[in-house]
């Protein structure tokens, strides 16, 4: 249901009536709530917002909103969102992903979306595990975490998404915690407003396969320093960061993709002249 | 002056077509000279076709421009080349199979660059020595390729003013570079006269409105005419020129082109853009098409119209990246997992790349389905002088929902299977496009009944599609028929014309719409036929297998096929028909 144009929108105007497939206690419920709060805070119309996703628990979010949704194939949400935003710059485009979808199968698109700096908001719900396929290690999983697929742990160093986002050129970098829906909503509000590619990593516990992540609520803390626009300073902070500093960590100054593009309005037939060699001579 | 025998004389004895090849190492400018020769032929009122071959090197490898200049339009090369000229011979012998010569051919080589490769000499062709490099040095800033241009144009009897216009258009800046090119070209003309041989092509039949265009450019122009305003793609030989033509062109008509990080990205970018209401296309070749398969299935399931142009090259794997083959038919028809009804269209001439691509966009948009356009390196990179390309038949535009439409269901089960599509920005009818199976509203569903209903809906869209007469090129009469597609069509058409001249009548059916299959139309086209020759350029007979699976073919069926990259020549197809007719 959409409210009439004149009435202020509230978070529930952005929620659909679909019942999520998530487990009770999943952090993603709070992320959904934070997204709808942010959209209401910005007073965007649901029909002018598109939520694009890939595959995984987090990627179910589009249909739970009342916005336009695109639930595509595994790992390619940033590509679909890039095409949508490039073709329809008038829309507000959010991209929802997880640590498997976004950092493993979709890793290449993550690098190039940061580089390209399209005006998107990329929300990654990171729970350090593949939940939908029932508990395999993801790129952010700790090396010693045992699972059926890697009984001894992967032995692999964790992926550092924020450092990589900075190195690849993301224009806005923040970390949020699903256990603080209002704080997360405020971060998302700023990320959506911010021009260019905004990356918000949300720690969102998987209580089913990683019940120890319930302790994250004690580990997180507001970042002790103000955001910087200096990539060198941001790099030092992000590399030494323990993964639990919450807040805006970097605000860049790059011009978004396509912002200077000029489009003509010629008829396609007007291009034929170049092929008509007699007239062109 | 002796007259060299060229192809098939007219009633007055003058040949209607002459074929010449210009070869040399990369950087020698043989493609530049070839393009000028083609343009000069166009300026003089002839039709022309230039195909190209090159080695694998990025720069410095051997290359050859292969031209056919004629009084009538031809969509393929002839059986033999009358002239092979080479500014140098570095590895040009590798092209022997692609540049067939015989005892009536001429070989022009620069004596300072060594002898022509034995593989050419053993054809019995007459050998002439032309010191291209030394002649070029007589002109300050002169190049051997411009001398070769003059020699070839002189042998073909092209008028000097047409040649001057072509050289001038290629050197728009004028000045010393233009003067040097013209002077070197004139030295070549003198040299041709001194050789004492010439072709006396029948007079040209100039017509209005002819175009000089490549197949890749034609496909790009067709895309824009079809309404495409978003393109995302990853560079790949031999599709890149299509993208490079589109890059500046699409901006002029209000669209956008994005260079993607890979083909997985390009296909998903166009899905996203088309979901946003903007007709979208990508172009690629076999390896890229293989990467796109999963996401093409998303286009089928979520009913998002998109077009993929596959400029086929030899496979499998990297294959021969610069050379042609019709071997992606199987993957285009059957590459997706699940039952995924979609459209496959194949242009059957260089000029048809325009209309067929435009048509594919129209079908994709009206049926909300992915469409694959199968062209190939031969058509895509060929440049030709053609009559103004036809327009594709009009099709209904994408069926859009209406803002605020009550009880809107994105995947409503309609009679023809096509349901109204909401576009972001339309209030009151928001929905989620989903690769998950869904019910009519788009809500994900794992119920058997929803799966069956949506499968039926998606199949119904294609089953009910009426392609009209454009489904195939059906030509001629007779109890023998050639069934083919794509770049084999030109040589097949020419073979049938030769057969007819010899009193053997046969039909041509060149399938433009490869999927959905049109069994009733083909049965009608083949009524009274007792012999079917299936012609295709791949190793395993992919078209034959497709026909066997989808169609009842009448009478005896034979297959004429081989793997790329050698194109079929009209003569070998004609010979096959003749032998069969005598059997």
Interface residues (C-beta under 8 A of the other chain):
Chain A: X2 X18 X45 X46 X47 X48 X50 X52 X62 X63 X66 X67 X68 X69 X70 X71 X72 X73 X75 X76 X79 X80 X81 X82 X83 X84 X85 X86 X87 X88 X90 X91 X108 X109 X111 X112 X258 X261 X262 X263 X264 X265 X266 X267 X268 X269 X270 X271 X272 X275 X276 X277 X278 X280 X281
Chain B: X39 X42 X43 X165 X169 X208 X209 X210 X211 X212 X213 X217 X221 X224 X225 X229 X230 X232 X249 X251 X252 X253 X254 X255 X256 X258 X260 X261 X262 X264 X265 X266 X267 X268 X269 X270 X271 X272 X273 X274 X275 X276 X277 X278 X280 X294 X295 X297 X298 X302 X385 X388 X422 X424 X425 X426 X427 X428 X429 X430 X431 X432 X433 X434 X435 X436 X442 X443 X444
